Amino acid sequence: MALGSVIIGSGMALPAQVVTNDELGQIVDTTDEWIVPRTGIHTRHIAEHETATDLGAAAALRALGVQEGGWLREGAIDPATIDMVICPTLTPEAHFPSEAALIRERIGAVNAVCFDMSCACSGCVYGTSTADMLLAASAADRASAEAAGRTPRRNVLRRILVVATERLSRLVDWTDRSTCILFGDGAGAVVMEWREDEEGMLASYMENTDDTDHVLWCDSAFCARATPFSPAREDCDPYMRMAGQAVFKFATSAMVRSIETALERAGVTAADIALFAPHQANERIIRYAAKKMGQPVERFQMSIGHTGNVSGASALIALNEALTEGKLQRGDLACMAGFGGGLTAGACVFRI
Ligand code: COA
C-alpha cells in the first residue's frame, strides 16, 4: 500500500527591490563581467521594508491558496487545518517567539505548533524531510492507538507547513565583495499532507560534517554584548564569512553524494527524475552536479540568475517556480537538494 507525505501546496515571495550587479559595483570593487560567469547571478531581491515574517507569511499564504500566485495540487487549504509550522531560517525577526510562531499568527494557523530550524542552506531538505518523518511517526502512532482502541499518545499531525524565510542582507558584510554579491532575500513554502493512498516523499538523506576550518560561519550578534558580570566575546564577528573555494569543493561533492544517496534509498535512478530543484548557491555548482551525474542541465531548475542565494528558501523557490511554470506534472518524480553552513547537506525524492 502506498502511503506518504504529499506536497499539496507551494508558494514563494520575493521583496520588491531588485539590485543589479552594476549597482553592487557602486558599493564594492566588482563588475557584472566578474559576477555572471563565476556565479550565474544577474540580480537579487533585497528587502527594503519587508521583514522575514512578511516574506514568510506571503509565501505561506500562496502555498495555502489564500493568496494568488502559488501552486495548489487540489484546492485551497484552510490555515486552521495546519497542525505544525516548521521554519528553517538564519534570520528570524526575534529570538523568540520563533519565526514560525510569528508566521502562524499572520496566516491564522490557529491550531499549529511551531518551531524554527537552524540548518543554513539545507533548510529546504531538512525542513521537508523532518516534516515527512513527523507525519510518518504520527500516522504510526494513530494506527497503533486505533488498533488498541485508545487515543494517540502524541500530537496528531496530518498537515505541516514548511516555510523557509530569509533576510540574508542583514548578515552580509556589504564591504566584502567575495560574499555580498552572492546572497538575496526571499521565502519559499510547501504544505505537506499525510496520505494513506499516495507515495509522496519516497526517500530522504541528511548529513552533517564538522566545520572545523570555519569555512562558512556567522557569529550571532549577541556574542558581542558584555554583561555586568562578563565581558563581550572579543573575537565575535556577526557577519557572514566564507572561504569560497573550500565551500565550492564541499558543495559540489556534498550535493552529488546527497542526491545519489537519496535516489538509491528511493530505489530510482537520476534518469527517473523529471526535475531537480537544487539549492541555488552558484550556477557552476549546479552545472557541475548535473555533469557528474551524467544528466542534462535542463532538468535542473535555475532561479539563481534573478534571486541569488536565498539560503534554505532557495530550493523551495526553485521548486515553486518549476511547479507554477508547469514543468512538473502529477505523478512526476522530483528531487530537492541542499548544502550549507553547519556543514549540512541533504536531498529528498518525492512524487508530485
Ligand atoms: N568581484 C571581483 N573580484 C572578486 C570578487 C568580486 N565580487 N570576489 C572575489 N574577487 C577576487 C578575489 O579577491 C581574488 O582576487 P586575487 O586573486 O587578486 O586575490 C579573485 O577574485 C579570485 O577569488 P576566488 O575566491 O578564488 O574566486 P572564485 O573563482 O573561487 O569565485 C566564488 C568566488 C565565491 C564565486 C566561489 O568560490 C563560490 O561560488 N564558492 C561557493 C560559495 C557558496 O556556494 N556559498 C554558499 C554555500 S551555501
Residues whose N, C-alpha, C, O or C-beta is under 5 A from the ligand:
A	BS01	COA	D29 T30 T31 W34 R38 C121 R177 S178 I181 G244 Q245 V247 F248 A251 A281 N282 F339 G340
